[in-house]
Amino acid sequence: GSAMRGALAQMGFQMAKFTSTHHQLDTLQVEFNGPENATVSGMITATHFSDHQGPETHFIHWTGTLVDTDDGWRIVAEDLSTVGHSVLPKPAE
């Protein structure tokens, strides 16, 4: 769930020594599979910044299964698939 995603993100952030990140989710497509569940897909662009290299960007296809609960829509399953990756040179000082 979201707690696990947050813990994994925090661990990765600390291990890679990122100074900042920028994540963007776009091109969303929603397919309702019934009144209480849906499949959502889109593209994530995740850019990470650090002192030891230039910006590192991952291009990811994201698919989530959502269920409408008493507390609102919740992600119950998701799949992330990296479709591209780039690391730019560190800018000159």
Backbone torsions as a table, in degrees:
resi	resn	phi	psi	omega
1	GLY	NA	-163.7	-176.0
2	SER	-66.9	-31.7	178.2
3	ALA	-64.5	-41.3	179.0
4	MET	-65.9	-43.7	178.1
5	ARG	-59.5	-43.1	-180.0
6	GLY	-64.2	-42.0	179.3
7	ALA	-65.1	-42.5	178.9
8	LEU	-64.9	-41.3	179.1
9	ALA	-63.7	-43.6	179.7
10	GLN	-62.7	-42.1	179.8
11	MET	-63.6	-45.2	178.6
12	GLY	-63.3	-40.4	179.2
13	PHE	-60.4	-45.1	-178.6
14	GLN	-70.1	-41.8	-177.8
15	MET	-66.1	-39.0	-177.2
16	ALA	-84.7	-7.4	-179.5
17	LYS	58.8	42.1	175.9
18	PHE	-68.4	142.9	174.7
19	THR	-93.0	-25.5	175.8
20	SER	-166.0	164.6	177.8
21	THR	-139.5	161.0	172.6
22	HIS	-141.2	119.9	178.7
23	HIS	-118.7	136.4	-179.2
24	GLN	-134.1	129.0	176.9
25	LEU	-110.2	124.7	-179.6
26	ASP	-147.2	-177.3	-179.3
27	THR	54.7	45.9	-177.0
28	LEU	-73.3	139.5	173.6
29	GLN	-126.9	131.6	-179.3
30	VAL	-118.4	129.3	176.6
31	GLU	-124.3	114.7	178.1
32	PHE	-80.4	125.9	-179.6
33	ASN	-99.0	3.1	-177.6
34	GLY	163.2	177.3	-176.8
35	PRO	-68.5	-17.9	-175.7
36	GLU	-123.4	10.7	175.6
37	ASN	-148.4	152.2	-176.6
38	ALA	-151.9	157.8	172.1
39	THR	-113.6	128.6	-179.8
40	VAL	-120.4	135.5	176.6
41	SER	-135.2	156.2	179.7
42	GLY	-175.3	-178.2	-179.7
43	MET	-109.7	136.9	175.3
44	ILE	-111.2	132.6	168.8
45	THR	-111.2	115.2	-177.4
46	ALA	-115.1	113.5	-179.5
47	THR	-112.4	132.1	-177.1
48	HIS	-120.5	138.3	-178.4
49	PHE	-118.5	143.4	178.4
50	SER	-149.9	171.7	178.8
51	ASP	-83.3	-16.0	-172.6
52	HIS	-98.3	-4.9	178.0
53	GLN	-158.6	173.7	174.4
54	GLY	-76.0	-177.4	-179.0
55	PRO	-58.1	136.9	176.9
56	GLU	-112.1	122.8	-175.9
57	THR	-121.1	134.2	175.8
58	HIS	-114.5	137.2	176.2
59	PHE	-111.1	119.9	-168.0
60	ILE	-129.8	135.1	171.0
61	HIS	-92.0	126.2	-177.5
62	TRP	-115.8	134.4	173.2
63	THR	-129.7	130.8	179.2
64	GLY	-127.6	144.5	172.1
65	THR	-102.6	124.5	-176.7
66	LEU	-116.8	146.1	178.7
67	VAL	-128.8	136.8	177.1
68	ASP	-83.7	115.3	-178.6
69	THR	-110.9	179.2	175.7
70	ASP	-62.2	-22.4	179.2
71	ASP	-98.7	10.9	-179.2
72	GLY	104.4	-175.4	-178.8
73	TRP	-70.4	134.8	-179.2
74	ARG	-132.5	142.4	174.1
75	ILE	-77.0	123.9	179.2
76	VAL	-109.9	-15.9	176.4
77	ALA	-158.3	150.2	176.7
78	GLU	-153.3	157.5	179.1
79	ASP	-134.9	133.0	176.8
80	LEU	-119.3	130.7	180.0
81	SER	-133.8	115.0	179.5
82	THR	-71.2	127.5	-180.0
83	VAL	-111.6	-6.3	177.6
84	GLY	-172.5	159.4	-176.6
85	HIS	-156.4	140.4	175.7
86	SER	-147.3	149.1	173.8
87	VAL	-130.5	119.9	178.3
88	LEU	-84.6	155.4	177.0
89	PRO	-61.9	152.5	176.1
90	LYS	-66.7	131.5	179.5
91	PRO	-60.5	146.9	177.8
92	ALA	-66.3	146.0	-178.7
93	GLU	-85.6	NA	NA
